[in-house]
Structure formats: C-alpha cells, structure tokens
Amino acid sequence: MGEIIDALAIALKAGIGFQAVFLALLAIGINMQFGYTGLLNFGQIAFALLGGYGIAISVSQWGLNFWVGVLIGLLAAVVLALLLGLPTLRLRADYLAIATIAAAEGLRLLFRSVSATPVTNGSRGISGFNSGFVELAPWDTGRRYRLLGTFWSGADLWVTAVGWTLVALASLLVWALVRSPWGRVVRSIREDEDAVRALGKNVYVYKMQALVLGGVFGALGGMIYAVGTGSTTPDQYQNANTFLAYAALILGGAARVLGPVIGAMLMYFIIQFADSGLRSLTENGVIPDGLLTTTDVAQIRFVIIGLGLILLLVFRPQGIFGDRREVMLDAR
Amino acid sequence: MPAEPTPATGAHALSATGRAGGPPQRLAQAALRDLPWEVGVAKPDPAIVVDGVTRTFGGLTAVSVDHLEIQRGGITGLIGPNGAGKTTLFNLLTGFDQPDGGTWSFDGRPLGKLASHQVARLGVVRTFQLTKALSRLTVLQNMLLGAQGQKGERFFSALVPGLWRKQERENTEKALELLRRFKLDAKKDDFAGTLSGGQRKLLEMARALMSDPKVVMLDEPMAGVNPALTQSLLGHVKDLREEGMTVIFVEHDMDVVRDISDWVVVMAAGNVIAEGPPESISQNKAVVDAYLGAHHDAALTIEDEDRQLAEADAIIARDADGGAARAPRSDSGGTAR
C-alpha cells in the first residue's frame, strides 16, 4: 500500500513537473494550429528545438544575455513558421503536414551533424546556460523542498513555477483570441476555407498567424525544457514528442482552452504512475517475474497509454473537455 | 437568334411585373425588354462585363466566353446542360480559379488580378453548389462571419474586446434580423451541421447577405431543396432584386428560371450559346440542340428513312469495291439494313 502511495506521489510530481509544462506548451500550440484552425503541424518539436537551442547557443556559445537568447529563440521559431507556411498554406492541408514533419527531423539531424558541431556541439549538446535564469529565483535554489510528498530542488521548483505561469498566460491568450471575431474566422477556416474566402477574409494571413502563434508556444515549451534539464541535446527533441503532444491534446479535448493543459498533466501522470506502480508491483512479487520484469516496464507503460487512448476514442472521442455533439458532427 | 420579341411575350412580361414587383424589378426588366436576343448583346447598365475569358483543363475548354454583360439590379439566370462550364465561370468571376486569358470587370473595375477574398470585399459574394455550412459553428456564428470590416478580426485588436464589442452587437442584431427573415431564428444556437440540406442553403444565402453584397452569385440555390422550401427561397431571391442587388444564379429547373429571371444566359460546352428573356429561351434552336442533341429534333418519314438507307448502302458498296476486303460486304449490308 505504501508503495502505491509513493508511486502516486511520484506520478503527481511528474504531472506538475517541467516536463508536463513542456508537453502542455507544445499541445497549446498544436491546439491553436490543429484544434482551432485545422492546420496539421506534425513538427511542433522543431519549434521547441529552436527555442531551447536559441537560449543555449546564445548564452553558452555566443556569450549573450539569457533574455537575448529567449528573444533569439522566439524569433527563430517565427522565422521557421513563416518558412514552412509561405509555400504550403496556399495548398491543401497535407502539404503543411509533410513539410513540418520533414523540418522537424531535418533540423534535429542538422543540429547533431558534425558540420554544425562548432555551433551546436553536435550530439553531446550544450549545457551551463541556465544559471542566469535560475539565480532569479526568489528562494534558495541550493536547497531541496518537500512538496506533496516528494522532494523538489529549488531550481526545479523555480522552472516549474515559471513554466506554469507561462502556461496560464498562453491559455489566457488563446482564450481571449478564440472568443473574439478572430477566433471565429480561424474556426471557420477549419470547417471550410473556401466559404471563408467567399466572405472576404484573407484565409492565408489567418492561417499564417495561427501557425506562427502555435510555433511560438512550442518554442516557449522548448525553452522551459532546456532550462529545466540544464542542457540541450538534439535527441531530446525527437519528433515522438510532437505526437505525444497530439495525444495529450486529444485526451484533454481539442479546441478547448484547457484541453491541452489538463491532457498534458494527465498524460505525464499516467506514464509515471504506470511506470512506478508497475515497477513496485513487480519488485514485491505481486506481478510474477514470468509475466513482467522491471526492464519491461519502460516499454509496457506506452502500451498502456496506447490502450487508454484507444478506449478514449471509442467511449469519449471528444476527450475530457470536448463537446460530444460537436465531435459527432460530420466535418463538412 | 435574330427574332424580335413578339408583342405577346412583351405584354405578358409587363403584366407579370406589374403584379409582382416594386420599381427595381420593373426597371431591370423594362431596360432589357427591347434588347435583341443575341449572344453578347450590350446591356444598358451592366454590373459585370466579361471579355474573352477562357479556361482550359488540359485539352478540354471548360469556359470560352467572348462577351457577356450582366444587367445591374436584375436577376440573370445561367443555365446549360451538365458540364457546360457554369460553375467554372462562377469560379473565374469570383477569383476561385484563374483563367488562361481574358478580362472581366465589376462596376468598371477589373477583377482579373484579385484573389477571391478581394472580390468578395468589393461586394461580389457567391454561394456554392455543394453547400458550405460551417458545421461546428453555430448558426449565429455562421452569420456573424459574413459581416465585413470587423475590427475584432484583426489579431491584435481581437485581444481588446472594447474595440469590437459594439460592432459585434450591431452585427448580431443584423444577423438575427436576417435569420428571422429566413425563418432560422429558432435555430440560432444550434450547430450549423445539424441543419437540413434546405436550411443550409437558406443559411448560406443569409450569410452572404450579411456582407451587404452588390452582386450575389448563387450556384444552384434550389438543388436538393424540397418544393415548399423552394418557394420560400424563390421569394428571398426576388427580395434581393427588390433591394437593388444584382443576382446571378445557376439553376436546372426551368420553371424556377422562368419564374424569377429577367434575363437568361445559356451555356453549352463552355460557350454562351444564347441570351434573352426567359420566354425566348425555350424557342431557341441552339438551346434545344444543346439540351437534346442536334440531330434528334425531327422525326424521319418512311420515305426519308428509305432514301437514307439506300444512300448508305450505295456508299458501303462503293467502299467495298474500291478498298481491300477488310470488311465483308454481307456484314456491312446487314448492319446498314
């Protein structure tokens, strides 16, 4: 029983840790692009990579101020969104999907390539760039703090607090936007862009705005992840994270302001709970060794997530916050 | 077709307008009454002028219109068999497709370089053959999307509700007024995706009217609509004319076309083959040919048939004698006979 409570506490920590913030920000961006505007961005992680490396390269390699690094990261994300959007947003939805997935994989490989090593330090990555950020914490970052039955380092607590503030601000921005006439236009574009064109709206500009905004959220997520881990390596930014963010979004409910936030928290909670719960069950012999060993747990937790998602789509396709009537409508 | 309008049709048209209409209808129809029934005839007050517009898809010429003028304030019906290029012409005029060449203008302003949304902003608003209701928005939100010049649709002003609240309220009032007219006000908070096909047509037309258009282009507004609703849709289309709008519509139902249009343009195989008031169209040989095929218009007499068969036999016999033995003579004869 004690192990289960421990596992719960660890899972709770994961559910509100900076990794969950990272996933939430990726998912908020995807929600803006896919949930509201209908844009298929399958390379959200590329924006996170640019955010994280924007800080890392600026601070560690170029010796710039931390906040200049933040600015550079955001700017890089905007540029990437424009580059991806310019040629593809006039075309059908699938072209953006292809371009973004290629960009995400291409950028990761570029950043870990030998020729980029002088700037990105190759596959070993960059570290030691977050001290400027951590020392801003109003509490002693050297100590450990007890919170909800788990221990947090002062630095983690600071990154997490700033992260959730960012999530709150991003959610507020999305909320303000989607309730406005601007939000009505982008949701209409999701339904049928020709109808929107016929009513005199410049669909291309709206799609670009949504793509850039979502990309900026992704970059912020990447920054939180980078200062949280204290280092950036290209392989942190595997494109699987994009799809994990999609899963979180669908779990929480697409086209809902809090859908991606709750989805991301729950996703990390479930992953971590499955992991530590199964691990303790196998260790004290409740699950026999013949069925499951501790080394299998890392894989089996994703099987559990997948099974959970399938059940979700069967029994609650709208996610946690979604409106079932809305999801059940024929898209056209 | 060179024929003058007969006095009978003219009188009929006059009496019909006298009963049904206010001043705008009488104006458009009266203005068009004395025009010759010729393809490309100049209208007294054209809203839209099309010159030499062609559009080919590979080897197929979908649209090739030499000259066409659309009278302002009138209802112009665009008819033609399937594949005649009516919808393609709509797409070209509204910027949804680019032609291979040609010019077209609205109120003297060329539209050739404009994107679809710019055309719409000038006041030329269209609907679609396959209705485009925005399913997961409510009926009222669908309507509000149609309003033009909304401050809250700009990214940064969207974040300051004070800038657009008042305008939004005014637009909502206007939308509710239109919804009442189209008898959709009870549905205003339902998702548009839950409406029936006919209601969607109504919604799409009402949404187009939210933009205060000058020209309304309706692509098969009555398709798939039950007869009772057709009458109400027809009434709405006539109302547009009463309000001074120019209406162009594609329709297959000739009763509807006869009922509401002031002028009819007939297309076939991409070309305009006839124009004229609705009464003139059913008498037009080119139109009958286009719909029914050119060579099935007169029944053969027995003598004619015999004579044609004899001619065919003679040709076959000549071919068989002159050429190689590629087709056995008995077979050809048998087929012909």
Contacts between the chains, C-beta under 8 A, distances in Angstrom:
chain1	res1	chain2	res2	distance
A	173	B	159	7.6
A	176	B	158	7.3
A	176	B	159	5.3
A	176	B	161	8.0
A	177	B	155	7.8
A	177	B	158	5.7
A	177	B	159	6.9
A	180	B	152	4.9
A	180	B	153	8.0
A	180	B	158	3.7
A	180	B	159	7.3
A	180	B	161	7.0
A	180	B	164	6.9
A	181	B	144	7.2
A	181	B	150	4.8
A	181	B	151	7.9
A	181	B	152	3.5
A	181	B	153	4.6
A	181	B	158	6.5
A	181	B	164	6.1
A	181	B	168	6.7
A	182	B	152	6.3
A	182	B	153	5.4
A	182	B	154	7.0
A	182	B	155	6.0
A	182	B	158	3.6
A	183	B	158	7.2
A	184	B	137	7.1
A	184	B	141	5.7
A	184	B	144	6.4
A	184	B	145	5.8
A	184	B	153	7.8
A	185	B	145	6.7
A	185	B	153	5.4
A	187	B	134	7.6
A	187	B	136	7.2
A	187	B	137	6.0
A	187	B	141	7.9
A	188	B	134	4.9
A	188	B	137	6.2
A	188	B	141	7.9
A	188	B	142	7.9
A	188	B	145	5.2
A	190	B	136	7.6
A	191	B	134	3.9
A	191	B	135	5.7
A	191	B	136	6.0
A	191	B	137	6.5
A	192	B	132	4.6
A	192	B	134	6.0
A	194	B	96	6.9
A	194	B	116	7.9
A	194	B	128	7.0
A	194	B	132	6.3
A	195	B	128	7.1
A	195	B	132	3.7
A	195	B	133	8.0
A	195	B	134	6.3
A	195	B	204	7.9
A	196	B	145	7.0
A	197	B	96	7.3
A	197	B	115	7.8
A	197	B	116	4.4
A	197	B	117	5.0
A	197	B	120	7.1
A	198	B	94	6.9
A	198	B	96	7.7
A	198	B	116	6.6
A	198	B	120	5.7
A	198	B	125	6.4
A	198	B	126	5.3
A	198	B	127	7.5
A	198	B	128	7.3
A	198	B	132	7.7
A	198	B	208	7.7
A	199	B	117	7.9
A	199	B	120	6.0
A	199	B	125	7.0
A	199	B	145	5.9
A	199	B	146	5.2
A	199	B	207	7.0
A	199	B	208	7.5
A	199	B	210	7.9
A	199	B	211	6.0
A	200	B	117	5.1
A	200	B	118	7.8
A	200	B	120	3.6
A	200	B	121	4.3
A	200	B	125	7.6
A	200	B	148	5.8
A	200	B	211	6.2
A	201	B	117	5.6
A	201	B	145	7.8
A	201	B	153	7.1
A	202	B	115	7.6
A	202	B	117	5.1
A	203	B	117	6.9
A	209	B	155	5.3
A	325	B	191	6.7
A	325	B	194	8.0
A	326	B	136	5.2
A	326	B	191	6.7
A	329	B	135	5.0
A	329	B	136	5.8
A	329	B	191	5.8
A	329	B	193	3.8
A	329	B	194	7.1
A	330	B	135	6.4
A	330	B	193	6.1
A	331	B	135	6.4
A	331	B	136	7.8
A	332	B	135	6.5
